Amino acid sequence: MTMAVLRAVSLRPYTTLRAGGAAERFAVAGDVEQLARAAAAAHGIGDRLTVLGWGSNVLPADAGVPGFVVHNRARRIEVGDDGHVVADTGCGFQELFLKTAQAGLAGLEFAVGIPGTLGGALVSNAGAYRSNVSEFLTELEVVLEGRRMWTGPEIMHFSYRDSVLRRNEPPALTLLRVRFRLPKGRGKAIYDEAREYQRQRISKQPPPASAGSFFKNVADPILAMRLPRLPEALKTAGVVPAGFLIQDAELAGLRHKGAMFSRRHANFIVNTGGATATAIRELAELGARAVFERYGVRLEEEVLYIGDWSAYGSS
Ligand SMILES: Cc1cc2nc3c(=O)[nH]c(=O)nc-3n(C[C@H](O)[C@H](O)[C@H](O)COP(=O)(O)OP(=O)(O)OC[C@H]3O[C@@H](n4cnc5c(N)ncnc54)[C@H](O)[C@@H]3O)c2cc1C
């Protein structure tokens, strides 16, 4: 089936921050074949292709996203008896956990509460509680510069909340399907662990609309030792949560044109209603500046600014 391509589609409903402008061209890929064809066609003519999953880690510019935006709804998951899993990148990350847990496979418990697709999780090497999605990955099916192929995980250059697809000038690389190998676990233990993660999240996470943690945590043992209020375990690990710095700098609850640093989890910026993407970014930068002035550390965004931000800061 061919995909219907629409023009000037607002991306606001497609992002969990409920902000941002329109896609120049927009289509929904219902399966991997459609996603692969769209990617090959776009790469072939040097068109800009943005794949959007659940939009839970992006902030599209108010000026919009030029080129072709494809919303990925390819969501097949096949689980083999031997721990091998093949999943489309448009499947929900939590759904992937549930399907694999039902088959007695462990490893993805941390995915509970991460509201996005497998594709989005790969791009940011999503994780929680010291686990990352890249750990169990064996192969990826991709379209790279117009060519469809299976390849090894090295192509992604994974590191903490990072991959090649987050860096400047990324290659034309679209993620289609993934092969995992997961260890066998004990049913009850898998669910107990997932339930505990879920419980911790519910107590910490503010209600929508947000994109989860806005900034990455900071690995800096010297800074960690200098912060008297930082819990001992984090001092030992040499990690300073971005939320700790924002809270400590007394920014929690700070509002700017409808955007706000959450009081419940200071590293979440929430759209309290009607905030533009520009306002959200301005608040983020204001917070990052305040943290830099106080602690000398530059916070790095976990949320991705996508689209045409060239007019940002000029008015
Ligand atoms: C309440 C809340 C809690 C969260 N908690 C966590 C957490 O604990 N840990 C964590 O790591 N993240 C967390 N997040 C952030 C987010 O959910 C994850 O990063 C998620 O994996 C993003 O998936 P997505 O489908 O929404 O990606 P999107 O936001 O749709 O896309 C993210 C990026 O990936 C690219 N992309 C997506 N799919 C593909 C593909 N198939 N091929 C190529 N590029 C692609 C997009 O173009 C974009 O650049 C949280 C978010 C929220 C709202």
The ligand as an SDF file (V2000), in Angstrom:
LIG
                    3D

 53 58  0  0  0  0  0  0  0  0999 V2000
    7.2620   10.8520   31.3000 C   0  0  0  0  0  0  0  0  0  0  0  0
    8.5090   10.4910   30.5190 C   0  0  0  0  0  0  0  0  0  0  0  0
    9.4820    9.6720   31.1030 C   0  0  0  0  0  0  0  0  0  0  0  0
   10.6560    9.3240   30.3970 C   0  0  0  0  0  0  0  0  0  0  0  0
   11.5810    8.5120   31.0120 N   0  0  0  0  0  0  0  0  0  0  0  0
   12.7130    8.1870   30.3460 C   0  0  0  0  0  0  0  0  0  0  0  0
   13.7010    7.3510   30.9550 C   0  0  0  0  0  0  0  0  0  0  0  0
   13.5650    6.9040   32.0840 O   0  0  0  0  0  0  0  0  0  0  0  0
   14.8250    7.0370   30.2530 N   0  0  0  0  0  0  0  0  0  0  0  0
   15.0100    7.5000   28.9670 C   0  0  0  0  0  0  0  0  0  0  0  0
   16.0460    7.1720   28.3770 O   0  0  0  0  0  0  0  0  0  0  0  0
   14.1010    8.3010   28.3650 N   0  0  0  0  0  0  0  0  0  0  0  0
   12.9520    8.6530   29.0190 C   0  0  0  0  0  0  0  0  0  0  0  0
   12.0310    9.4690   28.4110 N   0  0  0  0  0  0  0  0  0  0  0  0
   12.3350   10.0290   27.0640 C   0  0  0  0  0  0  0  0  0  0  0  0
   11.7300    9.2250   25.9020 C   0  0  0  0  0  0  0  0  0  0  0  0
   10.5550    8.5610   26.3000 O   0  0  0  0  0  0  0  0  0  0  0  0
   12.6860    8.1860   25.3320 C   0  0  0  0  0  0  0  0  0  0  0  0
   13.8490    8.8100   24.8600 O   0  0  0  0  0  0  0  0  0  0  0  0
   12.0050    7.3980   24.1920 C   0  0  0  0  0  0  0  0  0  0  0  0
   12.7770    6.2510   23.9600 O   0  0  0  0  0  0  0  0  0  0  0  0
   11.8290    8.1810   22.9010 C   0  0  0  0  0  0  0  0  0  0  0  0
   11.0440    7.4140   21.9960 O   0  0  0  0  0  0  0  0  0  0  0  0
   10.0600    8.1110   20.9510 P   0  0  0  0  0  0  0  0  0  0  0  0
    9.4540    7.0530   20.1030 O   0  0  0  0  0  0  0  0  0  0  0  0
    9.0780    8.9930   21.6450 O   0  0  0  0  0  0  0  0  0  0  0  0
   11.0910    8.9880   20.1210 O   0  0  0  0  0  0  0  0  0  0  0  0
   10.8070   10.3830   19.3780 P   0  0  0  0  0  0  0  0  0  0  0  0
   10.7450   11.4670   20.3960 O   0  0  0  0  0  0  0  0  0  0  0  0
    9.6490   10.2380   18.4530 O   0  0  0  0  0  0  0  0  0  0  0  0
   12.1540   10.5270   18.5440 O   0  0  0  0  0  0  0  0  0  0  0  0
   13.3800   10.7380   19.1850 C   0  0  0  0  0  0  0  0  0  0  0  0
   14.4920   10.8350   18.1310 C   0  0  0  0  0  0  0  0  0  0  0  0
   14.6660    9.5510   17.5340 O   0  0  0  0  0  0  0  0  0  0  0  0
   14.5330    9.6440   16.1120 C   0  0  0  0  0  0  0  0  0  0  0  0
   13.9240    8.3750   15.6720 N   0  0  0  0  0  0  0  0  0  0  0  0
   12.8350    7.7740   16.1980 C   0  0  0  0  0  0  0  0  0  0  0  0
   12.5960    6.6130   15.5690 N   0  0  0  0  0  0  0  0  0  0  0  0
   13.5690    6.4700   14.6290 C   0  0  0  0  0  0  0  0  0  0  0  0
   13.8560    5.4600   13.6490 C   0  0  0  0  0  0  0  0  0  0  0  0
   13.0810    4.3640   13.4980 N   0  0  0  0  0  0  0  0  0  0  0  0
   14.9330    5.6370   12.8330 N   0  0  0  0  0  0  0  0  0  0  0  0
   15.7170    6.7420   12.9640 C   0  0  0  0  0  0  0  0  0  0  0  0
   15.4930    7.7260   13.8760 N   0  0  0  0  0  0  0  0  0  0  0  0
   14.4170    7.5970   14.6870 C   0  0  0  0  0  0  0  0  0  0  0  0
   13.6570   10.8650   15.8860 C   0  0  0  0  0  0  0  0  0  0  0  0
   13.8340   11.4020   14.5940 O   0  0  0  0  0  0  0  0  0  0  0  0
   14.1700   11.7900   16.9810 C   0  0  0  0  0  0  0  0  0  0  0  0
   15.3690   12.4100   16.5780 O   0  0  0  0  0  0  0  0  0  0  0  0
   10.8510    9.8150   29.0820 C   0  0  0  0  0  0  0  0  0  0  0  0
    9.8510   10.6250   28.4800 C   0  0  0  0  0  0  0  0  0  0  0  0
    8.7030   10.9520   29.1850 C   0  0  0  0  0  0  0  0  0  0  0  0
    7.6520   11.8220   28.5120 C   0  0  0  0  0  0  0  0  0  0  0  0
  1  2  1  0
  2  3  1  0
  2 52  2  0
  3  4  2  0
  4  5  1  0
  4 50  1  0
  5  6  2  0
  6  7  1  0
  6 13  1  0
  7  8  2  0
  7  9  1  0
  9 10  1  0
 10 11  2  0
 10 12  1  0
 12 13  2  0
 13 14  1  0
 14 15  1  0
 14 50  1  0
 15 16  1  0
 16 17  1  0
 16 18  1  0
 18 19  1  0
 18 20  1  0
 20 21  1  0
 20 22  1  0
 22 23  1  0
 23 24  1  0
 24 25  2  0
 24 26  1  0
 24 27  1  0
 27 28  1  0
 28 29  2  0
 28 30  1  0
 28 31  1  0
 31 32  1  0
 32 33  1  0
 33 34  1  0
 33 48  1  0
 34 35  1  0
 35 36  1  0
 35 46  1  0
 36 37  1  0
 36 45  1  0
 37 38  2  0
 38 39  1  0
 39 40  1  0
 39 45  2  0
 40 41  1  0
 40 42  2  0
 42 43  1  0
 43 44  2  0
 44 45  1  0
 46 47  1  0
 46 48  1  0
 48 49  1  0
 50 51  2  0
 51 52  1  0
 52 53  1  0
M  END
$$$$
